[in-house]
Amino acid sequence: MLDKHRTNSPATLPDARRWVPGRPAEARRKVERVMTERCRARALPCPPEAVEDALLVTSELATNALLHGGGITGFDVDVDAGGVRVSVCDRSDEVPVALQARDDSGRTLPGGRGWPIVCRLARDVRVAELPCGGKRITAVVPLR
């Protein structure tokens, strides 16, 4: 679902001064670090399964932004009682779809599994257009 609401608030704009991961592994390390710090500081449950789910969602969002979105232009992670909120911005206006690609002979090609994984593991997934072009995908992974 594409959220057509455009806003000029700083939270919606990619900012060159903010840290942006260059690879999915960097994004995962950031999420793991933030989860460890915030769960401890806020006395939130942070079971290993929730950490694994959040890391997988992060990896898929970052990978999709790099492979299909023209690169990561923004990244944010937060943790509260509602779960782990991961946002990844990229340059593409295209909304992700769960399609299984096929070659000319009808054989299934590798790939196409990331978006369904994100949608299955996250409780809430939103896609929003950015005022400067591109999109932000935000996924909330429950802490359980």
Secondary structure, DSSP 8 states (H G I E B T S, - for coil): -EE------GGGS--TTS---SSHHHHHHHHHHHHHHHHHHTT----HHHHHHHHHHHHHHHHHHHHHSSSEEEEEEEEETTEEEEEEEES----------B-TTS-B-S---HHHHHHHH-SEEEEEE-TTSSEEEEEEE---
